[in-house]
Amino acid sequence: MREYFVNTDFDSSLCVAKENGDVSEKRNAGGEASPANSPAETPDNAYLREMPWHFMFAAHSDESVLVHLPLPPDFRAYLQAKGMSLPHTVLHPAFTPEAEFVPFGWNAQAVKLAARYARPPEVPDLAAVKTANARAFALDLERAWFPGTCRGRVIENMSALIDFLSTRSESEGWVAKGDHGYAGTANRRLTGGPLSEEDVPRIEPLFAAHGSVVLEPWDDRLLDMAMLFRVTAQGTAEEFGGHGLRNSRDGAFLGVEVAPDRMPPASWSDELRDHAARLAIALSRLGYIGPVGVDAYVHRTPAGPGLRPLVDINARLSMAMPAHGLAHRLPKRFIRWSWHKPRKLRMPASYAELETLLGSMAFDAKKREGILAVSPLFREDGTDAKPKRVGFALIAADATGLESLQSAFDLGLGRTP
């Protein structure tokens, strides 16, 4: 039996903000260090504590998930009425000694927690974890594997960024990223020429948290997707799979689309599988073993659609795992899983009202189709506060059905600007 620890602030733990040579840090909801001046700003304790709720479908019903907040019982009751099973929950710092400990990502905190278990898991080298998750590492591989096509670069400070952009045409598009994660939420779209007054305060925190910024050309993307696999101790890629990605226009992660085969889009799946095998060798040589998710995209080029297979390397579990877990529960179904801020939806007052708003498009356990809430819509901790994020899954027999459900979702929950 596996027991999951959802330290989704894992990316923050890879960053170190330095001021005058000293490390400045603060503690987040998981009790681990988070960088000061992070582009995520002060860690939102409520949001981090709620994240395990969004991970429930990743685990099987005979497994467990460590939580910082009890799972609201009305949510479990709602899913049970829909014929859905969830794993057990264990309130941190309690744990299940005989279980197999599985963290979202490996860092010092996860190593410490793993030591409590009767059968401590094999832990990758933490220096390798940090290197593997760095965007600079992905750029190095791109330069080596695709000579002449990698146009990204590491920028060491603000002056260097200003100098570089001043030599570029204002018609060019660029995107600035921190060296580590945040699911694209801190990305900043830029053009060539002078930085605007709005750009500077958005870029400075990236340098403060990461020490450098990765600058990449903004391609005309035709398709966003991801591949998943596990690096073995022998350097092979096992458990290959993937999905489509739903990103904002700035590249921030919004959700996923999982096909019945739980593979990347068919026309690119074989090529991505080859890249996974090659990348597994490179990661193994670093000293990394364990799960990997890699973002990729297809973009417009003068020669036609071109694949960029190593956009971001995430040496950890994927937040798409719950969608894949739902797909495992619902074979032969197409799933569109998305995350939302409640203030951007017309939120119901109860799960019963949700059913009314969705009408015939609400999930039907017999048909195994419809719209399903996949995270709690309400908190039950004695406050009126809503969760910081809510998740919904659209489940259909085919891709056309997904679009019909999307229209019903937009109409029923009335997205607001």
Phi, psi and omega in degrees: 000131178266147175234118187267138174243114191264073177276073185286358169271018180307316181302321180299326182291345179275346184263145176228118177269127182241134175232118182055035176085355180258145178273125177253127181215162176221166184260139179258189186296332180277358178086008181253171184286137171236145184290140170292154179061026178295148175295343174279359181062203180296127182304135182273102185302318181298315181298313181295321180290334179278341188302324176301332176301327182281353185258000191303317184289349178291333183259151176282167185293338179266009179252184183220158177231130175284133181232152174265340177230135178303142176292124182305127184297332180292332177290315179298321179296319178301315181290322177299322177294337178268004180079019183256134177259146178236160177288171172289155173242144179234123184281115178302135017265011174297160180202173181249100190304325185276355183282166172268116183285129181228103177276156173302314176213153182271122171214186186299322180295317180296321178299317180297316180292325181297329183293345181285341189273154183295328179236079181304136181286166174288129185251130176290160176298126185293330175295323178293323178300314181296316179296315184297328182273356181281135178294333177298324178296316178298321178296320178300318178293320178300316180297321182285322187270333183230064185302136178088351182248343181278116183251001177284163181204155175267127179253125190277334181201173184297320180300318179295323178295314179299316181297316182295311183294331180295340180268357185255154179291144179293347178280349181279146177251140179222162175225129178261133182228149168291162183291341179230153178359236189070018175054031177078003186289339180258005179300148179229119175286136181225163170241169173293165181095194184294146172290141178280166177297332179283332183289317189303308181292345177273333182273324184305317178297331177296314177296320182297320184277326189249344182084337177205170180231140173266126180248125181232149175293145179271105182276158175279093187283137177255334184201128174255140182203176180212152173242146180237143174195176180236130178274123179271170177297339179271359178083022177258161179257115180244165177059043182293137176198192179171188186192169171276152179250145173245111184241157173287172180294343176264003177093006179284145185286126180243331182172187184221161171235124183246123177276165181303329179278353179056040179240163171300163177313135194306321185292346181240359188296315182296318180294319178294325177299320177297318179294325178298318180297319180291319181291324179301321178296314181296319180290322178297321179295331175291330186112014181263134168229149178126193186285149179219139169234133184234123176280141179217165172208160172253132183228163181283131175227164178302333181269001182117186181301132180235144182265130168249103192272349186234055182293306176221134176255124180243101181275077184187181170291165181253143174290356173277352181304319177301322178295321177292324177296322176293321177297324176296323179287335185234072181299152178067025178238147173268136185231129172245114185249129183221153177248144185219151167277128183306327183293346179264006177235160169272094188283136176288165179271349181199169176291330176296319178292326176302315179299321179295316180297323184273337178057227183292348180271357174294153184300131178251117185296329180285315179283339184059042179217158175125192184257128185233131170287127185245010170212161180301137176267348184220147173263149181235049182249024178084008178241166176269002183294139175272159174303153180290331176222150173231150182240143176226148175238133171260128188232120186217164180282340180206173184295327178296321178298326177300319182292324176295319178293325179296319178297319180293322178297312180298322180287314185288321182259002168047067180310136177255157181300000000 
